[in-house]
Structure formats: C-alpha cells, structure tokens
C-alpha cells in the first residue's frame, strides 16, 4: 500500500469562519466549506506527513472514529479537493 502525502495548493485562499474553513480556489473563484474533519485534515496537510498518520493522529483521536473508516472517508475528501485544485496529492513527500 503506497502512502499519500497531501499539501495545500498555493492557488487558494483560506479563512476560518465560525469553526469552518472556507477555501477559495483563486483560479476560478470556487468556494468550498470544509466540515470539522476536513478542516482538521486541511490544517495538517503539510506535504510531509502521510495522510494515514494525519488520520490516526488527528481524526481518530478528535472524532472517535475507527481508523479504516476514517481513512476511506479522508481519501474521498482529499481526492475531491485535489480534483478541484485545492489540495495536492503525491506518493512522495511534497516540498
């Protein structure tokens, strides 16, 4: 199983508003509102910490969810945000 590394795209602007992260893709002005779990992943997306470690260290502890379910959900969310240019995903550390 290959690792996934995630980083925030440089082509976005983000702001925390009432406990939710609001992210705008500057290329097309698309807005995304991230829920608590997605916000936690967004904030931990440093490009060098594997997604599985982020899920285990942050999501499973804060939201009391089992690791496999949390990881599957995180993969879907990351893939969706990557498809919209909000996150970068790689099999090697980014940056």
N, C-alpha and C positions, 0 to 999 in steps of 0.2 A: 504494500500500500504506500503510495507516494504521499509526501507531505504537501500541504498547501500553505503558502505564505500570502498574506494579504497586506496591502498598504492603501492608504487613502490617495486618491488621484490628486494631482496638483491642479487639475482643471475644475475644481469645485470650491464652493464657499460653504461653510457650515457654521451654525449657531445653535446653542442650546436655548430652548424656549419652553418654559413651564415643564421641565423634565423630559422633553423630547428633543431629539436632534433634528434640525431642519437642514437639509443639504440641497444646494442648488448646483446643477451642472452648468458652468458658465458658457459652454459651447452652444447650448440650445435653451437655456433658462428653465430647464425642467426642475421641479421641486419634488423632494422626497422627504417624507416624515418618517423617522425611524422609531420603532417601538423601543421599550426598555432593553430588550435583549439585543436588538440590532444596534442600539446606541452603545451598549457595552462593548460589542464587537468592534464597532467603528472606532471607539476611543482606544482600543487595544491594538488596532491594526497598524503595527509599526514596521512591517515588512520583514522582520527577522524572527518573530515569534510564530511558530506553526499554529495554524487555525485550531488543530486538535488541542494544543496546550492552552490557547485562549479559552476555548470552550470549557475545558476541565478546570482551569484556574478561576475563571470569572463567571461563566454562565451557570455551571453546575452548582457552584457554591452560593451564588446570589439568588438563583431562581429554583433551587431544589428540583432539578430535572435529571433523569438518568443520562449518562454520557452519550450513549449511541443515539438516542432520540434528539438530544441537544445538538450533536454533531451533524446529523442529517438535516435538521432544520437550519443550522448555520450554513451548511453547504448550499442549500437552496437560496437562502437570503443573499449570500455572498455572490453566487452566480448571477442572480437577478441584478444586483447593484453593479457588478462588473460589466454585464451586458449593456448597462446604461452609462458606462464610463465613470462611475462614482468610486469604485474600488478597482485596484489592480490585483491580479491573482497570478501566482507563479509557483512552480515546483521547486524553486530555489529561493533563498533569501533575496529580497528586493532592496536595492540601495546599498 
